[in-house]
């Protein structure tokens, strides 16, 4: 049996400074791009990573989804609050509405029209939550001032900075076999109101939501931290990707036998 093919969402940058700064591009070029940590973690877990660019036509997206076995929503910019019916706060970071609109369409197509396994990471948990009707803290420090400091960019990417408490009986608990793990933290937005049909399965010490899963048997898991940055130094974090890739392999096998 072939290895499962895993789609990865890409960052979209609508301005040309990425190409001009790196001298890889020319004026008036926009960019699809993704840190290598994501594809390396999928390959290490036994999958074949394929990065999905921003494309225009929904039918083109549907054709792509026919070829893959699982999908990862990756990290990146803030999500525009217009998509959960709020006005922008002063503390809102950079948003890219082109990526937001596109990825929300991808998420809804995957979640409502397929049974494909889905994994969300950092922005990915926020994207999935908004796509299904939930809301976000636009900025944790200003909206939840008693929270921990969650945007800890002073440390290396792999360094754990706070505890996460995991709910027993959840898919996340099955993955780690523990009620408490240490994670890295590079975000200032977070899930505020969980979407319908999703349950909270992990929280930080301050009560902030760190993981959600869909109810029932289907594998849709999203986490707020970055396991793809941690697994080389903290091997247990690779278990997130191993479980996800196994679910994708099972999905492909079921499709093949139906």
C-alpha positions in Angstrom: 0.0 0.0 0.0 1.3 3.4 -0.9 2.0 6.0 1.7 -0.8 8.5 2.4 -0.6 11.8 0.6 -1.1 14.8 3.0 -2.1 18.2 1.8 -0.6 21.3 3.6 -2.0 24.8 3.4 0.6 27.4 2.4 1.1 30.9 3.7 0.0 33.5 1.2 1.8 36.9 1.1 0.1 39.4 -1.1 3.0 41.9 -1.2 6.3 41.7 -3.1 8.7 42.4 -0.2 9.3 38.7 0.4 10.8 38.2 -3.1 12.6 41.6 -3.1 14.1 41.1 0.4 15.4 37.6 -0.4 16.3 38.6 -4.0 14.3 35.5 -5.2 11.6 37.6 -6.9 10.6 40.7 -8.8 8.2 43.6 -8.1 4.5 42.9 -8.1 4.9 39.2 -7.3 2.8 37.6 -4.6 3.9 34.4 -2.8 2.8 31.0 -1.6 5.3 29.6 1.0 5.6 27.3 4.0 8.2 26.5 6.6 9.9 23.1 6.0 9.1 21.9 9.6 5.6 20.9 8.4 6.6 18.8 5.4 9.5 17.2 7.4 7.2 16.1 10.2 4.7 14.6 7.8 7.5 12.7 6.0 9.0 11.6 9.3 5.6 10.2 10.3 5.3 8.2 7.2 3.3 10.5 4.9 3.9 12.2 1.6 3.6 16.0 2.0 2.1 18.1 -0.8 1.8 21.9 -0.4 -1.4 23.4 -1.7 -1.1 27.0 -3.1 -4.0 29.5 -3.1 -6.1 28.7 -6.1 -9.1 30.4 -7.6 -11.6 27.8 -8.5 -13.4 25.6 -6.0 -13.7 22.9 -8.6 -9.9 22.9 -8.9 -9.7 22.5 -5.2 -12.1 19.5 -5.3 -10.0 17.8 -7.9 -7.0 18.2 -5.6 -8.8 16.8 -2.6 -9.6 13.7 -4.6 -5.9 12.9 -4.8 -5.0 13.3 -1.1 -5.7 11.4 2.1 -5.5 14.0 4.8 -5.0 17.8 5.2 -3.1 20.0 7.6 -4.1 23.7 8.2 -0.8 25.3 9.1 0.2 28.4 11.1 0.6 32.0 9.9 -1.1 35.4 10.0 -4.0 36.5 12.2 -7.5 35.7 10.9 -9.7 38.7 10.0 -12.4 39.1 12.6 -14.9 40.0 9.9 -15.2 36.2 9.4 -16.6 35.8 13.0 -18.7 39.0 12.9 -16.4 41.3 14.9 -14.8 44.6 14.1 -10.9 44.7 14.1 -9.4 45.5 17.5 -6.5 47.9 17.7 -4.2 45.0 18.7 -5.0 42.8 15.7 -1.9 41.7 13.8 -1.4 41.5 10.1 -4.2 39.8 8.2 -4.3 38.4 4.7 -8.0 38.2 3.6 -7.1 36.3 0.5 -5.7 33.5 2.5 -8.6 33.7 5.0 -11.3 33.4 2.4 -9.6 30.6 0.6 -8.7 28.5 3.6 -12.2 28.9 5.1 -13.6 27.5 1.8 -11.1 24.6 2.0 -12.0 23.9 5.6 -15.8 23.9 4.9 -15.3 21.7 1.9 -13.2 19.2 3.8 -15.3 19.2 7.0 -18.8 19.2 5.5 -18.3 17.4 2.2 -15.7 14.7 3.0 -14.7 12.4 5.8 -11.0 13.1 5.3 -8.8 13.4 8.5 -7.9 17.0 9.3 -5.2 18.4 11.5 -4.9 22.1 12.5 -1.8 23.7 14.0 -1.7 27.2 15.6 -3.5 29.4 13.1 -5.0 26.1 12.0 -7.0 25.6 15.2 -8.3 29.1 14.8 -9.2 28.7 11.1 -11.1 25.4 11.7 -13.0 27.0 14.6 -14.0 30.0 12.6 -14.9 27.9 9.6 -17.4 26.0 11.7 -19.0 29.0 13.5 -16.7 29.6 16.5 -15.0 32.8 17.5 -11.5 34.0 18.6 -9.7 36.3 21.0 -8.3 38.8 18.6 -5.5 39.6 21.1 -5.1 37.6 24.3 -3.2 40.2 26.4 -5.8 42.9 25.9 -8.9 40.7 26.0 -7.8 38.2 28.7 -5.2 40.2 30.8 -5.0 37.5 33.4 -3.7 34.9 30.9 -0.2 33.6 30.6 2.2 35.2 28.1 1.6 33.0 25.0 3.6 34.8 22.3 7.0 33.6 23.6 9.3 34.4 20.6 12.3 34.9 22.8 13.0 31.1 23.0 14.1 28.7 20.2 11.3 27.2 18.2 11.4 23.8 20.0 11.5 25.1 23.6 8.5 24.3 25.8 7.2 27.3 27.8 4.0 26.2 29.5 1.9 23.2 30.5 -1.1 21.9 28.7 -3.7 19.8 30.5 -5.4 17.1 28.4 -8.8 15.6 28.9 -8.8 11.9 29.5 -10.7 9.9 26.9 -9.9 12.4 24.1 -8.0 11.6 20.9 -5.2 13.8 22.2 -5.0 11.8 25.4 -4.7 8.6 23.3 -1.9 10.2 21.4 0.2 11.3 24.4 -1.0 8.9 27.0 -0.7 11.7 29.5 -2.9 14.3 31.2 -0.2 16.9 31.1 2.5 17.9 28.5 4.8 20.9 27.9 4.5 22.9 24.7 6.0 25.8 22.9 3.9 28.9 22.4 3.9 31.6 19.6 0.4 33.1 19.4 -1.5 36.1 20.5 -4.9 34.9 19.2 -6.8 31.9 20.5 -10.1 30.0 20.4 -12.7 32.0 22.4 -16.1 30.3 21.7 -15.6 26.7 20.3 -17.6 25.9 17.2 -20.7 23.6 17.5 -19.8 19.9 17.2 -16.3 20.5 18.6 -15.2 19.8 22.1 -12.3 21.3 24.1 -9.7 18.6 24.8 -6.8 20.6 26.2 -6.3 23.9 28.0 -3.3 25.9 29.3 -2.8 26.6 33.0 -4.7 29.8 32.6 -7.7 28.0 31.0 -7.0 29.2 27.5 -8.0 26.6 24.9 -5.1 24.6 23.5 -6.9 21.8 21.5 -10.3 21.0 20.0 -11.6 17.9 18.4 -14.8 17.2 16.6 -17.4 15.0 18.4 -17.8 11.4 17.3 -15.4 9.1 15.6 -14.1 11.3 12.8 -10.5 12.5 13.1 -10.5 16.3 13.2 -7.9 17.5 15.7 -6.5 21.0 16.1 -3.8 22.2 18.5 -2.6 25.7 19.4 1.1 24.9 19.8 3.6 23.8 17.1 4.5 20.1 17.4 6.3 20.3 14.0 8.8 22.6 15.6 9.3 20.4 18.7 9.5 16.8 17.6 13.2 16.7 16.8 14.0 17.6 20.4 10.9 16.3 22.0 10.1 13.0 20.3 6.6 12.6 21.8 5.4 15.5 19.7 5.8 13.4 16.5 3.0 11.1 17.8 0.5 13.8 16.7 1.7 13.4 13.1 2.0 9.6 13.3 -1.6 9.3 14.5 -2.8 11.7 11.8 -0.9 9.8 9.1 -2.4 6.5 10.3 -5.8 8.0 10.1 -5.1 9.2 6.6 -3.9 5.7 5.6 -7.1 4.2 7.0 -9.2 6.8 5.1 -7.5 5.9 1.8 -8.0 2.2 2.5 -11.7 2.7 3.1 -12.1 4.8 0.0 -10.3 2.1 -2.0 -12.6 -0.7 -0.7 -15.9 1.2 -1.0 
